[in-house]
Amino acid sequence: AGDETPLSENGDFVRADVALAGDRLGFGYLDGVALANAASGQPDAPLGIGDDVTSAPGASVTVGLSLIADPAGFRLDTVQIPTDGSTVEAPSSDADRQFASKAPAATLVYADGVGLGRSAIVQALAFAVASNIASQGFGGFDEATPSPMSGAGEMFEDAAMALGFNLQTELLEQLVGEYGFALWYADPADPNSVAGVLTSGTESPETVSNALYALSLTFQAGSQGDVVITTRGIGDAKVNVLTVQQELGEPVVLEYGVVNGELLIGIGGGIDGYLSGTTEPLAES
């Protein structure tokens, strides 16, 4: 009908479009603020997820995405633009990124970067966990309405009552510096011998260790006997060994802990493989 302001004149849309200007095959745009408002718990809101969603990562930004044809193949460029007047502090670009020199050349899946605790995916996962725990009755709820009354910060504090630690301040904000993730076959001839490791630097190794200890207690308390958690030593450090029994097949074993100031999460001997190094690193492949 043409009786509303078109998207092409929306200031946030224009900023995202300009930031990704150039020869491109496609362009995408997401208004996080509008989505958060639509998902709020107001009676006339379309989704009705809860007022706390406005505190979720991405709820105060607009996102632009462009699809580009590149000599190496298709490329996706993205930009996030704060709409609340804040500025985004970019991670240091001069970090000594060494993860590829420790991952084996036969790595199947690889990713690295800086500031794992600040990544949107990790923050969104943590927010979802805290929101779920808070909704079970550990947070501040008004009995007159089913919607949580607290914001994200208070929600993490509410969840800490059940977890025994604050997921935001005692874990996420402690994950600083370089991080890396890799999956590989411990035995190339055995497709079931998948090994992997996720590692991240830590601001306070002791704080992260204490958080992981509390997390282990939570896992064990809620597992009803299906999860067994033990520890093993690596030098002066200890890592937790979480074993999940399965009705069919071998048990699933996950290891996690802080070694040499790094958070390490591994499967299939991934932690030992990472710490021992390799004569054929991915960085030289």
Disulfide bonds with the S-S distance in Angstrom:
none
